[in-house]
Amino acid sequence: MRRAAPAAAGLWLASVGVAVAVAAPLGAGPRGAGPPERAAIAADTPAQLAALPASALLLMAQGSGRILFARDANEELPIASTTKLMTTYVTLQHEPLSARLVEQPYAAGVGESLAPVPPGAQLSVPDMLRAMLLPSGNNVAYSLSVDVGGSESNFIAMMNAAAAKLHLGRTHYTTPIGLDTPGDNYSTAADLARLTRVLMRRPIVREIVDQPSARLADGIVVDNRNDLVGAYPWIVGVKTGSTADALECMVAAASLGGVRLIAVVLGAPTDPVRDDDTLALLRYGLSLYRTSQVAVAGAVYATVPVVGRPRPARLVAERSFSVALARTSTLHAALLVPSHLRGPIPAGTVEGSIVVTENGRAIKSIPLVTAARVPAPRPPVQAALFSGRFAWLAGGGGLTAIVLGCSLLLMRRRSTRCAMGMQR
């Protein structure tokens, strides 16, 4: 039978930040379950964010998709090379990572961003994506459209079909690159955030966009045009863009202490303004969350009586667990352990759990396992002998022996006195 353990069994509730309660290991004082919380990040207020100079802004919680801040986020705007995010999505939907693609000849215009990949070079899909996303190689984006779609026009049709499938209702593509095509190639900050959220579920995308630079298999080195990646360890991507019509654009991602965010800035007047607006959004988002350590692997969280044995069994957390939650949320961790254990039970056996709830909704269960082998009850023979001796004493045998002992002692004293009288 399972029961919620009482306070004496290791349940400790304490306020952590704003209305947060967690379980602590036995013997640990307040906040003793893990490292100190992530320091609060100085951040602008929503009113200050609303006054930022970019044309459109959006901040999203990556895990839940919840919008944390938005201004003109549904306005259809030119998006420059953030278009290449959809080029990435379509490529990954239709090509295995093991495929090798051929770089196609490309007639570049003046001032276009190119990757140093020569025509005819054969690269894996991951390397092609690195060469497109990091330096924003227009030549590679065009090459992918031909290699994957058969032709640029067919690939563009695939991009628009993907946008419809992903319910990006205010997005339309006329290029796989992002060059200005007035009135035709556009999206919104909200749609770009939704697309990025889907892309960031792919490990290969997360790995690529978090690199300040990368060396391709043939030795070519490409540098990331997103200068925030590398400068801020908690910024982990994603894509910049810049054209005369779109101005400066940025889709950025942050990850810190379990908090993952996506920020979109469209239509910033300059690179520094784009970067500042992005940092302001992400800092604000990070300030809304707090990280709490709920369990530490190997820490003792409960002791449970063992049938037939004097020493209780210790239950330890099987693994560590920390959670990032909004400062306005309530986190509660409760121990669920059996009223007793009967051995033999091997060490490492799951015999309880820490049940974690956020605002009353269960979000995690951390197993509690036996820290050592739990022995079986005493052997029947030993138990019978012990019980028999006790029963004999309790049933009067002990009293008879005590009385007899007293009588013998009195008789010995009386005999001694008689002997002494005779000697006198």
Secondary structure, DSSP 8 states (H G I E B T S, - for coil): -EEE--GGGT------SSSB-----TT--TTTTSS----------HHHHHT-SSSEEEEEETTT--EEEEESTT--EE-GGGGHHHHHHHHHHHS-TT-EEE-------TT----S--TT-EEEHHHHHHHHHSS--HHHHHHHHHHHHSSHHHHHHHHHHHHHHTT-TT-B-S-SS----TTTSEE-HHHHHHHHHHHTTSHHHHHHHT-SEEE-TTS-EEE-S-TTBTTBTTEEEEEEEEETTTEEEEEEEEEETTEEEEEEEEEESSHHHHHHHHHHHHHHHHHTEEEEEEE-TT-EEEEE-BTT-SS-EEEEESS-EEEEEETT--EEEEEEEES-B-S-B-TT-EEEEEEEEETTEEEEEEEEEESS-B-----HHHHHHHHHHHHHHHTTHHHHHHHHHHHHHHHHHHHHHHHHHHH-
